[in-house]
């Protein structure tokens, strides 16, 4: 997600922040379409997780005198368009769960790319990245029950 002249630690933290931000935004847009209370609760649990990861990444970036960077409009457009088109004809729990699973898969891929081959990154940042991956894997497993 984030590139440029950033050190590996900042790059990973920015990616954690941005991925969690995209997850938060997506759930906020999709949740009102859900009628099933059990499904809404599962989404709320994910939302809380994303908000926690955003806060953790923000705290670490601030400690480095860096500002969390929002997701660019170029990165947001495909996601926004996908949610609109994906739910235009089908607002079923199954369709929304599928979209959430796809988002989690993309989140895992982004974090794995950001940590691949990086050295000298503080252990707490690497743990945060791994925690995000584990969280997303759990999200996928939880969403499968709504397919």
DSSP file (Angstrom, degrees, kcal/mol; ACC not computed):
  #  RESIDUE AA STRUCTURE BP1 BP2  ACC     N-H-->O    O-->H-N    N-H-->O    O-->H-N    TCO  KAPPA ALPHA  PHI   PSI    X-CA   Y-CA   Z-CA
    1    1 A X              0   0    0      0, 0.0     2,-0.4     0, 0.0    71,-0.1   0.000 360.0 360.0 360.0 -55.5    0.0    0.0    0.0
    2    2 A X        +     0   0    0      9,-0.2     2,-0.2    69,-0.0    13,-0.1  -0.798 360.0 159.6-101.3 138.4    2.6    2.5    1.1
    3    3 A X        +     0   0    0     -2,-0.4     2,-0.2     2,-0.0    -1,-0.0  -0.497  22.5  84.4-130.8-157.8    5.9    3.0   -0.7
    4    4 A X  S    S-     0   0    0     -2,-0.2     2,-1.5     1,-0.1     7,-0.0  -0.540  94.6 -22.0  96.8-160.7    8.5    5.7   -1.0
    5    5 A X  S    S+     0   0    0     -2,-0.2     2,-0.4     2,-0.0    -1,-0.1  -0.479  89.2 131.4 -90.5  64.9   11.5    6.5    1.2
    6    6 A X        -     0   0    0     -2,-1.5     2,-0.1    -4,-0.0    -2,-0.1  -0.881  57.7-116.3-114.7 147.3   10.3    4.9    4.4
    7    7 A X     >  -     0   0    0     -2,-0.4     4,-2.6     1,-0.1     5,-0.2  -0.372  36.8-102.5 -74.9 166.1   12.3    2.6    6.6
    8    8 A X  H  > S+     0   0    0      1,-0.2     4,-2.4     2,-0.2     5,-0.2   0.874 120.3  53.5 -59.2 -41.1   11.0   -1.0    7.0
    9    9 A X  H  > S+     0   0    0      1,-0.2     4,-2.3     2,-0.2    -1,-0.2   0.945 112.3  43.3 -60.3 -49.6    9.5   -0.3   10.4
   10   10 A X  H  > S+     0   0    0      1,-0.2     4,-2.9     2,-0.2     5,-0.2   0.906 111.9  54.6 -64.1 -40.9    7.5    2.7    9.2
   11   11 A X  H  X S+     0   0    0     -4,-2.6     4,-2.2     1,-0.2    -9,-0.2   0.930 110.4  45.4 -58.6 -47.2    6.4    0.9    6.0
   12   12 A X  H  X S+     0   0    0     -4,-2.4     4,-2.5     1,-0.2    -1,-0.2   0.929 114.2  48.6 -63.3 -45.5    5.0   -2.1    8.0
   13   13 A X  H  X S+     0   0    0     -4,-2.3     4,-2.5    -5,-0.2    -2,-0.2   0.892 110.8  50.3 -64.2 -39.4    3.2    0.2   10.5
   14   14 A X  H  X S+     0   0    0     -4,-2.9     4,-2.9     2,-0.2    -1,-0.2   0.906 111.3  49.4 -64.0 -40.3    1.7    2.3    7.7
   15   15 A X  H  X S+     0   0    0     -4,-2.2     4,-2.6    -5,-0.2     5,-0.2   0.896 110.5  49.6 -66.9 -39.5    0.5   -0.8    6.0
   16   16 A X  H  X S+     0   0    0     -4,-2.5     4,-2.4     2,-0.2     5,-0.2   0.949 114.0  46.5 -60.9 -47.9   -1.1   -2.1    9.2
   17   17 A X  H  X S+     0   0    0     -4,-2.5     4,-2.3     1,-0.2    -2,-0.2   0.940 115.1  45.3 -59.7 -49.3   -2.8    1.3    9.7
   18   18 A X  H  X S+     0   0    0     -4,-2.9     4,-2.5     2,-0.2    -1,-0.2   0.892 113.0  49.6 -66.1 -40.2   -4.0    1.5    6.2
   19   19 A X  H  X S+     0   0    0     -4,-2.6     4,-2.2     2,-0.2    -1,-0.2   0.917 113.1  46.6 -64.0 -42.5   -5.3   -2.1    6.1
   20   20 A X  H  X S+     0   0    0     -4,-2.4     4,-2.5    -5,-0.2    -2,-0.2   0.868 111.2  53.1 -66.4 -36.2   -7.1   -1.7    9.3
   21   21 A X  H  X S+     0   0    0     -4,-2.3     4,-2.7    -5,-0.2    -2,-0.2   0.923 109.1  48.3 -64.1 -44.8   -8.6    1.6    8.1
   22   22 A X  H  X S+     0   0    0     -4,-2.5     4,-2.5     1,-0.2    -2,-0.2   0.898 112.1  49.8 -63.8 -39.3   -9.9   -0.1    4.9
   23   23 A X  H  X S+     0   0    0     -4,-2.2     4,-2.4     2,-0.2     5,-0.2   0.917 111.5  48.6 -63.8 -43.2  -11.4   -2.8    7.0
   24   24 A X  H  X S+     0   0    0     -4,-2.5     4,-2.2     1,-0.2    -2,-0.2   0.930 113.3  46.7 -61.0 -47.3  -13.1   -0.3    9.3
   25   25 A X  H  X S+     0   0    0     -4,-2.7     4,-1.5     1,-0.2    -2,-0.2   0.902 112.2  50.5 -63.6 -41.7  -14.5    1.7    6.4
   26   26 A X  H  X S+     0   0    0     -4,-2.5     4,-2.4     1,-0.2     5,-0.2   0.930 111.1  47.4 -64.2 -45.6  -15.7   -1.4    4.6
   27   27 A X  H  X S+     0   0    0     -4,-2.4     4,-2.9     1,-0.2     5,-0.2   0.903 108.5  55.5 -63.7 -40.1  -17.5   -2.8    7.7
   28   28 A X  H  < S+     0   0    0     -4,-2.2     4,-0.5     1,-0.2    -1,-0.2   0.848 113.7  41.8 -60.7 -33.3  -19.1    0.6    8.3
   29   29 A X  H  < S+     0   0    0     -4,-1.5    -2,-0.2    -3,-0.2    -1,-0.2   0.831 120.7  40.7 -82.3 -33.5  -20.5    0.6    4.8
   30   30 A X  H >< S+     0   0    0     -4,-2.4     3,-1.8    -5,-0.2     4,-0.4   0.822  98.0  72.7 -86.4 -32.2  -21.6   -3.0    4.8
   31   31 A X  G >< S+     0   0    0     -4,-2.9     3,-1.9     1,-0.3    -1,-0.2   0.858  89.9  59.1 -56.8 -40.7  -23.0   -3.5    8.3
   32   32 A X  G 3  S+     0   0    0     -4,-0.5    -1,-0.3     1,-0.3    -2,-0.1   0.730 101.5  57.7 -62.5 -17.7  -26.2   -1.4    7.6
   33   33 A X  G <  S+     0   0    0     -3,-1.8     2,-0.4    -4,-0.2    -1,-0.3   0.591  89.3  92.5 -84.2 -11.1  -27.1   -3.9    4.8
   34   34 A X    <   +     0   0    0     -3,-1.9    58,-0.1    -4,-0.4    57,-0.0  -0.706  43.7 175.2 -92.2 132.1  -27.0   -6.9    7.2
   35   35 A X        +     0   0    0     -2,-0.4     2,-0.4     5,-0.0    -1,-0.1   0.737  54.6  95.2-100.5 -32.1  -30.3   -8.0    8.9
   36   36 A X     >  -     0   0    0      1,-0.2     4,-2.4     2,-0.1     5,-0.2  -0.477  62.9-153.9 -68.1 118.2  -28.9  -11.1   10.7
   37   37 A X  H  > S+     0   0    0     -2,-0.4     4,-2.3     1,-0.2    -1,-0.2   0.858  93.7  53.6 -65.0 -36.3  -28.0  -10.1   14.3
   38   38 A X  H  > S+     0   0    0      2,-0.2     4,-1.9     1,-0.2    -1,-0.2   0.906 111.0  46.9 -64.1 -40.7  -25.4  -12.9   14.6
   39   39 A X  H  > S+     0   0    0      2,-0.2     4,-2.3     1,-0.2    -2,-0.2   0.911 110.4  52.3 -66.7 -43.1  -23.7  -11.7   11.5
   40   40 A X  H  X S+     0   0    0     -4,-2.4     4,-2.5     1,-0.2    -2,-0.2   0.893 108.4  51.6 -59.5 -39.7  -23.8   -8.1   12.7
   41   41 A X  H  X S+     0   0    0     -4,-2.3     4,-2.2     2,-0.2    -1,-0.2   0.906 108.7  50.4 -65.1 -40.8  -22.2   -9.2   15.9
   42   42 A X  H  X S+     0   0    0     -4,-1.9     4,-1.9     1,-0.2    -1,-0.2   0.894 111.9  48.3 -62.9 -39.5  -19.4  -11.0   14.0
   43   43 A X  H  X S+     0   0    0     -4,-2.3     4,-2.8     2,-0.2    -2,-0.2   0.896 109.3  52.7 -67.1 -39.9  -18.9   -7.8   11.9
   44   44 A X  H  X S+     0   0    0     -4,-2.5     4,-2.3     2,-0.2    -2,-0.2   0.880 107.2  52.5 -63.8 -37.6  -18.8   -5.7   15.1
   45   45 A X  H  X S+     0   0    0     -4,-2.2     4,-1.9     2,-0.2    -1,-0.2   0.922 111.0  46.9 -63.1 -44.1  -16.1   -7.9   16.6
   46   46 A X  H  X S+     0   0    0     -4,-1.9     4,-2.8     1,-0.2     5,-0.2   0.924 109.7  54.1 -62.3 -43.8  -14.1   -7.5   13.4
   47   47 A X  H  X S+     0   0    0     -4,-2.8     4,-2.5     1,-0.2    -2,-0.2   0.914 107.3  50.1 -57.3 -44.9  -14.6   -3.7   13.5
   48   48 A X  H  X S+     0   0    0     -4,-2.3     4,-2.1     1,-0.2    -1,-0.2   0.896 110.3  51.1 -61.1 -40.5  -13.3   -3.6   17.1
   49   49 A X  H  X S+     0   0    0     -4,-1.9     4,-2.4     2,-0.2    -2,-0.2   0.934 110.2  48.0 -62.2 -47.0  -10.2   -5.5   16.0
   50   50 A X  H  X S+     0   0    0     -4,-2.8     4,-2.6     1,-0.2    -2,-0.2   0.910 110.8  51.5 -61.1 -41.8   -9.5   -3.2   13.1
   51   51 A X  H  X S+     0   0    0     -4,-2.5     4,-2.2    -5,-0.2    -1,-0.2   0.882 109.1  51.1 -63.8 -37.3   -9.9   -0.2   15.4
   52   52 A X  H  X S+     0   0    0     -4,-2.1     4,-2.6     2,-0.2    -2,-0.2   0.930 110.8  47.7 -64.3 -45.5   -7.5   -1.7   17.9
   53   53 A X  H  X S+     0   0    0     -4,-2.4     4,-2.6     2,-0.2     5,-0.2   0.887 110.3  52.7 -64.7 -38.0   -4.9   -2.3   15.2
   54   54 A X  H  X S+     0   0    0     -4,-2.6     4,-2.6     1,-0.2    -1,-0.2   0.941 111.5  46.7 -59.6 -46.2   -5.3    1.2   13.8
   55   55 A X  H  X S+     0   0    0     -4,-2.2     4,-2.6     2,-0.2    -2,-0.2   0.905 112.1  49.6 -63.4 -43.0   -4.7    2.6   17.3
   56   56 A X  H  X S+     0   0    0     -4,-2.6     4,-2.1     2,-0.2    -1,-0.2   0.935 114.1  44.7 -62.3 -46.8   -1.7    0.4   17.9
   57   57 A X  H  X S+     0   0    0     -4,-2.6     4,-2.6     1,-0.2     5,-0.2   0.906 113.2  51.4 -64.4 -41.0   -0.1    1.4   14.6
   58   58 A X  H  X S+     0   0    0     -4,-2.6     4,-2.8    -5,-0.2     5,-0.2   0.916 109.3  50.4 -61.8 -44.4   -0.9    5.0   15.1
   59   59 A X  H  X S+     0   0    0     -4,-2.6     4,-1.9     1,-0.2    -1,-0.2   0.918 112.9  45.9 -60.5 -44.7    0.7    5.0   18.6
   60   60 A X  H  X S+     0   0    0     -4,-2.1     4,-0.8     2,-0.2    -2,-0.2   0.894 114.0  48.2 -67.8 -40.2    3.9    3.4   17.2
   61   61 A X  H ><>S+     0   0    0     -4,-2.6     5,-2.7     1,-0.2     3,-0.8   0.919 110.4  51.4 -65.9 -42.9    4.0    5.8   14.3
   62   62 A X  H ><5S+     0   0    0     -4,-2.8     3,-1.9     1,-0.3    -1,-0.2   0.882 104.7  56.8 -61.7 -38.2    3.5    8.8   16.6
   63   63 A X  H 3<5S+     0   0    0     -4,-1.9    -1,-0.3     1,-0.3    -2,-0.2   0.753 107.1  49.9 -64.4 -22.9    6.3    7.6   18.8
   64   64 A X  T <<5S-     0   0    0     -3,-0.8    -1,-0.3    -4,-0.8    -2,-0.2   0.313 121.5-110.9 -93.2   6.7    8.5    7.7   15.7
   65   65 A X  T < 5S+     0   0    0     -3,-1.9     2,-0.3     1,-0.3    -3,-0.2   0.853  78.5 130.0  61.1  37.3    7.3   11.3   15.0
   66   66 A X      < -     0   0    0     -5,-2.7     2,-0.5    -8,-0.1    -1,-0.3  -0.874  55.0-131.6-117.8 153.0    5.4   10.0   11.9
   67   67 A X        -     0   0    0     -2,-0.3     2,-0.1    -3,-0.1    -9,-0.0  -0.886  27.7-111.3-104.8 132.4    1.8   10.6   10.9
   68   68 A X        -     0   0    0     -2,-0.5     2,-0.5   -10,-0.1   -54,-0.1  -0.400  34.9-135.4 -59.8 134.9   -0.4    7.7    9.9
   69   69 A X        -     0   0    0     -2,-0.1     3,-0.1     1,-0.0    -1,-0.1  -0.817  11.6-130.6 -99.4 130.4   -1.2    8.0    6.2
   70   70 A X        -     0   0    0     -2,-0.5     2,-0.2     1,-0.1   -52,-0.1  -0.299  37.3 -88.1 -71.0 161.4   -4.7    7.5    5.0
   71   71 A X        -     0   0    0    -53,-0.1    -1,-0.1   -54,-0.1     5,-0.0  -0.510  50.7-111.8 -69.3 136.1   -5.4    5.2    2.1
   72   72 A X    >>  -     0   0    0     -2,-0.2     4,-1.9     1,-0.1     3,-0.5  -0.285  19.0-115.9 -70.0 157.0   -5.1    7.1   -1.2
   73   73 A X  H 3> S+     0   0    0      1,-0.2     4,-2.2     2,-0.2    -1,-0.1   0.834 117.3  59.9 -61.2 -32.5   -8.2    7.7   -3.3
   74   74 A X  H 3> S+     0   0    0      1,-0.2     4,-0.6     2,-0.2    -1,-0.2   0.862 109.1  43.1 -64.1 -35.6   -6.6    5.5   -6.0
   75   75 A X  H <> S+     0   0    0     -3,-0.5     4,-0.7     1,-0.2    -2,-0.2   0.803 114.4  51.1 -78.2 -30.1   -6.5    2.6   -3.5
   76   76 A X  H  X S+     0   0    0     -4,-1.9     4,-2.9     1,-0.2     5,-0.3   0.846  94.4  70.8 -76.8 -34.6  -10.0    3.3   -2.2
   77   77 A X  H  X S+     0   0    0     -4,-2.2     4,-3.0     1,-0.2     5,-0.3   0.902  97.7  46.8 -56.6 -50.5  -11.9    3.4   -5.6
   78   78 A X  H  X S+     0   0    0     -4,-0.6     4,-2.4     1,-0.2    -1,-0.2   0.906 115.6  47.4 -60.3 -38.0  -11.7   -0.3   -6.5
   79   79 A X  H  X S+     0   0    0     -4,-0.7     4,-2.2     2,-0.2    -2,-0.2   0.939 114.4  45.6 -65.7 -47.5  -12.8   -1.3   -3.0
   80   80 A X  H  X S+     0   0    0     -4,-2.9     4,-2.3     2,-0.2    -2,-0.2   0.929 115.0  47.6 -61.5 -46.2  -15.7    1.3   -3.0
   81   81 A X  H  X S+     0   0    0     -4,-3.0     4,-3.0    -5,-0.3     5,-0.3   0.907 110.3  53.1 -62.5 -42.2  -16.8    0.2   -6.5
   82   82 A X  H  X S+     0   0    0     -4,-2.4     4,-2.6    -5,-0.3    -1,-0.2   0.889 109.5  47.9 -61.1 -40.6  -16.6   -3.4   -5.5
   83   83 A X  H  X S+     0   0    0     -4,-2.2     4,-1.5     2,-0.2    -1,-0.2   0.912 113.9  47.1 -67.5 -41.6  -18.8   -2.9   -2.5
   84   84 A X  H  X S+     0   0    0     -4,-2.3     4,-0.7     2,-0.2    -2,-0.2   0.955 119.3  38.8 -64.6 -49.6  -21.4   -0.9   -4.5
   85   85 A X  H >X S+     0   0    0     -4,-3.0     4,-0.7     1,-0.2     3,-0.5   0.886 113.2  56.6 -68.8 -38.7  -21.5   -3.4   -7.3
   86   86 A X  H 3< S+     0   0    0     -4,-2.6     4,-0.4    -5,-0.3    -1,-0.2   0.811 117.6  32.8 -64.6 -30.5  -21.3   -6.4   -5.1
   87   87 A X  H 3< S+     0   0    0     -4,-1.5    -1,-0.2    -5,-0.2    -2,-0.2   0.404  93.6  91.7-107.3   1.9  -24.3   -5.5   -3.1
   88   88 A X  H << S+     0   0    0     -4,-0.7    -2,-0.1    -3,-0.5     3,-0.1   0.925 109.5  12.4 -61.7 -44.5  -26.3   -3.8   -5.9
   89   89 A X  S  < S+     0   0    0     -4,-0.7     2,-0.4     1,-0.2    -1,-0.2   0.637 134.3  43.3-106.0 -19.1  -28.1   -7.0   -6.8
   90   90 A X        +     0   0    0     -4,-0.4    -1,-0.2    -5,-0.2    -2,-0.1  -0.894  46.2 162.7-137.7 104.2  -27.3   -9.2   -3.9
   91   91 A X        +     0   0    0     -2,-0.4    -4,-0.1    -3,-0.1    -1,-0.1   0.083  37.3 137.2-103.5  21.2  -27.4   -8.0   -0.3
   92   92 A X     >  -     0   0    0      1,-0.1     4,-2.3   -58,-0.1     5,-0.2  -0.232  68.2-116.3 -68.5 157.0  -27.4  -11.5    1.1
   93   93 A X  H  > S+     0   0    0      1,-0.2     4,-3.0     2,-0.2     5,-0.2   0.895 117.0  56.7 -56.1 -40.5  -25.4  -12.5    4.1
   94   94 A X  H  > S+     0   0    0      1,-0.2     4,-2.3     2,-0.2    -1,-0.2   0.915 107.7  45.7 -60.0 -45.3  -23.5  -14.9    1.9
   95   95 A X  H  > S+     0   0    0      2,-0.2     4,-2.1     1,-0.2    -1,-0.2   0.920 115.1  46.5 -66.0 -44.0  -22.5  -12.2   -0.6
   96   96 A X  H  X S+     0   0    0     -4,-2.3     4,-2.3     2,-0.2    -2,-0.2   0.900 111.9  51.1 -67.3 -39.9  -21.4   -9.8    2.1
   97   97 A X  H  X S+     0   0    0     -4,-3.0     4,-2.5    49,-0.3    -1,-0.2   0.909 109.2  52.0 -61.8 -41.4  -19.5  -12.6    3.9
   98   98 A X  H  X S+     0   0    0     -4,-2.3     4,-2.4    -5,-0.2    -2,-0.2   0.912 109.6  49.0 -60.1 -43.3  -17.7  -13.4    0.6
   99   99 A X  H  X S+     0   0    0     -4,-2.1     4,-2.1     1,-0.2    -1,-0.2   0.894 111.6  49.2 -64.0 -40.0  -16.7   -9.7    0.2
  100  100 A X  H  X S+     0   0    0     -4,-2.3     4,-2.2     2,-0.2    -2,-0.2   0.885 109.8  51.2 -68.5 -38.0  -15.4   -9.6    3.8
  101  101 A X  H  X S+     0   0    0     -4,-2.5     4,-2.4     2,-0.2    -2,-0.2   0.934 109.6  50.4 -62.1 -45.8  -13.4  -12.8    3.2
  102  102 A X  H  X S+     0   0    0     -4,-2.4     4,-2.2     1,-0.2    -2,-0.2   0.888 109.3  51.6 -60.1 -39.5  -11.9  -11.3    0.0
  103  103 A X  H  X S+     0   0    0     -4,-2.1     4,-2.2     2,-0.2    -1,-0.2   0.901 109.7  49.0 -63.8 -40.9  -11.0   -8.2    2.0
  104  104 A X  H  X S+     0   0    0     -4,-2.2     4,-2.4     2,-0.2    -2,-0.2   0.889 108.9  52.9 -66.4 -38.9   -9.2  -10.2    4.6
  105  105 A X  H  X S+     0   0    0     -4,-2.4     4,-2.2     1,-0.2    -2,-0.2   0.922 110.9  47.0 -61.5 -43.4   -7.3  -12.2    2.0
  106  106 A X  H  X S+     0   0    0     -4,-2.2     4,-2.4     1,-0.2    -2,-0.2   0.888 110.0  53.9 -65.5 -37.7   -6.1   -9.0    0.5
  107  107 A X  H  X S+     0   0    0     -4,-2.2     4,-2.2     2,-0.2    -2,-0.2   0.908 108.4  48.8 -62.5 -42.4   -5.2   -7.7    3.9
  108  108 A X  H  X S+     0   0    0     -4,-2.4     4,-2.8     1,-0.2     5,-0.2   0.932 110.9  50.7 -61.4 -46.2   -3.1  -10.8    4.6
  109  109 A X  H  X S+     0   0    0     -4,-2.2     4,-2.4     1,-0.2    -2,-0.2   0.906 110.0  49.8 -60.4 -42.9   -1.3  -10.4    1.3
  110  110 A X  H  X S+     0   0    0     -4,-2.4     4,-2.1     2,-0.2    -1,-0.2   0.922 113.4  44.8 -63.8 -44.5   -0.5   -6.7    1.9
  111  111 A X  H  X S+     0   0    0     -4,-2.2     4,-1.7     2,-0.2     5,-0.2   0.923 112.7  51.0 -66.9 -43.0    1.0   -7.4    5.3
  112  112 A X  H  X S+     0   0    0     -4,-2.8     4,-1.5     1,-0.2    -1,-0.2   0.900 111.1  49.1 -61.8 -39.6    2.9  -10.4    4.1
  113  113 A X  H  < S+     0   0    0     -4,-2.4    -1,-0.2    -5,-0.2    -2,-0.2   0.899 109.3  52.7 -64.3 -39.3    4.4   -8.3    1.3
  114  114 A X  H  < S+     0   0    0     -4,-2.1    -1,-0.2     1,-0.2    -2,-0.2   0.799 115.6  38.9 -70.5 -27.0    5.3   -5.5    3.6
  115  115 A X  H >< S+     0   0    0     -4,-1.7     3,-1.9    -5,-0.1    -1,-0.2   0.649  86.5 116.6 -95.4 -15.8    7.2   -7.8    6.0
  116  116 A X  T 3< S-     0   0    0     -4,-1.5     3,-0.1     1,-0.3    -3,-0.0  -0.307  91.9  -5.9 -59.5 125.5    8.9  -10.0    3.4
  117  117 A X  T 3  S+     0   0    0      1,-0.2     2,-0.4    -2,-0.1    -1,-0.3   0.563  95.0 142.6  71.1   9.3   12.6   -9.8    3.4
  118  118 A X    <   -     0   0    0     -3,-1.9     2,-0.3  -110,-0.1    -1,-0.2  -0.660  26.1-176.0 -85.9 135.8   12.7   -7.0    5.9
  119  119 A X        +     0   0    0     -2,-0.4  -111,-0.2     1,-0.1     3,-0.1  -0.895  59.3  34.2-125.7 159.7   15.5   -7.0    8.5
  120  120 A X  S    S+     0   0    0     -2,-0.3     2,-0.4     1,-0.3    -1,-0.1   0.639  76.3 143.8  75.1  14.1   16.2   -4.8   11.5
  121  121 A X        -     0   0    0     -3,-0.1    -1,-0.3     1,-0.1     5,-0.1  -0.721  59.4-102.1 -87.2 133.6   12.5   -4.3   12.2
  122  122 A X    >>  -     0   0    0     -2,-0.4     4,-2.0     1,-0.1     3,-0.7  -0.192  25.7-122.1 -54.9 144.3   11.6   -4.1   15.9
  123  123 A X  H 3> S+     0   0    0      1,-0.3     4,-2.4     2,-0.2     5,-0.2   0.848 110.8  57.4 -57.5 -37.5   10.2   -7.3   17.3
  124  124 A X  H 3> S+     0   0    0      1,-0.2     4,-1.9     2,-0.2    -1,-0.3   0.842 106.5  49.1 -67.3 -31.2    7.0   -5.5   18.5
  125  125 A X  H <> S+     0   0    0     -3,-0.7     4,-2.4     2,-0.2    -1,-0.2   0.913 111.6  48.5 -71.0 -42.8    6.3   -4.3   14.9
  126  126 A X  H  X S+     0   0    0     -4,-2.0     4,-2.3     1,-0.2    -2,-0.2   0.880 111.4  50.9 -64.4 -36.9    6.8   -7.8   13.6
  127  127 A X  H  X S+     0   0    0     -4,-2.4     4,-2.8     2,-0.2    -1,-0.2   0.909 108.6  51.4 -66.1 -41.4    4.5   -9.2   16.3
  128  128 A X  H  X S+     0   0    0     -4,-1.9     4,-2.1     2,-0.2    -2,-0.2   0.930 110.2  49.1 -60.0 -45.3    1.9   -6.6   15.4
  129  129 A X  H  X S+     0   0    0     -4,-2.4     4,-2.1     1,-0.2    -2,-0.2   0.918 112.8  47.2 -61.0 -43.8    2.1   -7.6   11.7
  130  130 A X  H  X S+     0   0    0     -4,-2.3     4,-2.6     1,-0.2    -1,-0.2   0.880 109.0  54.6 -66.4 -37.1    1.7  -11.3   12.7
  131  131 A X  H  X S+     0   0    0     -4,-2.8     4,-2.6     2,-0.2    -1,-0.2   0.884 107.4  50.9 -62.4 -38.0   -1.2  -10.5   15.0
  132  132 A X  H  X S+     0   0    0     -4,-2.1     4,-2.8     2,-0.2    -2,-0.2   0.931 110.0  49.5 -64.5 -44.9   -2.9   -8.8   12.0
  133  133 A X  H  X S+     0   0    0     -4,-2.1     4,-2.4     2,-0.2    -2,-0.2   0.933 112.8  46.6 -59.9 -46.4   -2.4  -11.9    9.9
  134  134 A X  H  X S+     0   0    0     -4,-2.6     4,-2.3     2,-0.2    -1,-0.2   0.910 112.1  51.5 -62.1 -42.7   -3.7  -14.1   12.6
  135  135 A X  H  X S+     0   0    0     -4,-2.6     4,-2.3     2,-0.2    -2,-0.2   0.927 111.0  47.4 -58.5 -47.3   -6.7  -11.8   13.1
  136  136 A X  H  X S+     0   0    0     -4,-2.8     4,-2.3     2,-0.2    -2,-0.2   0.886 110.1  52.5 -65.4 -38.8   -7.5  -11.8    9.3
  137  137 A X  H  X S+     0   0    0     -4,-2.4     4,-2.1     1,-0.2    -1,-0.2   0.907 110.8  47.9 -62.6 -40.9   -7.2  -15.6    9.2
  138  138 A X  H  X S+     0   0    0     -4,-2.3     4,-2.6     2,-0.2    -2,-0.2   0.880 108.5  54.9 -65.5 -38.0   -9.7  -15.9   12.1
  139  139 A X  H  X S+     0   0    0     -4,-2.3     4,-2.6     2,-0.2    -2,-0.2   0.923 107.1  50.5 -60.2 -43.8  -12.0  -13.4   10.3
  140  140 A X  H  X S+     0   0    0     -4,-2.3     4,-1.4     1,-0.2    -2,-0.2   0.943 111.9  46.9 -59.4 -48.6  -12.0  -15.6    7.2
  141  141 A X  H  X S+     0   0    0     -4,-2.1     4,-0.5     1,-0.2    -1,-0.2   0.893 113.4  48.8 -61.6 -40.2  -12.8  -18.7    9.3
  142  142 A X  H >< S+     0   0    0     -4,-2.6     3,-0.8     1,-0.2    -1,-0.2   0.886 109.9  51.3 -67.0 -38.7  -15.6  -16.8   11.1
  143  143 A X  H >< S+     0   0    0     -4,-2.6     3,-2.1     1,-0.2     4,-0.3   0.749  92.6  75.3 -71.8 -23.8  -17.1  -15.5    7.9
  144  144 A X  H >< S+     0   0    0     -4,-1.4     3,-1.4     1,-0.3    -1,-0.2   0.819  85.9  63.8 -58.0 -30.7  -17.3  -18.9    6.3
  145  145 A X  T << S+     0   0    0     -3,-0.8    -1,-0.3    -4,-0.5    -2,-0.2   0.657 101.2  51.8 -70.1 -12.5  -20.3  -19.7    8.6
  146  146 A X  T <         0   0    0     -3,-2.1   -49,-0.3     1,-0.2    -1,-0.3   0.389 360.0 360.0-103.2   2.3  -22.2  -17.0    6.8
  147  147 A X    <         0   0    0     -3,-1.4    -1,-0.2    -4,-0.3    -2,-0.1   0.490 360.0 360.0 -72.0 360.0  -21.6  -18.2    3.2
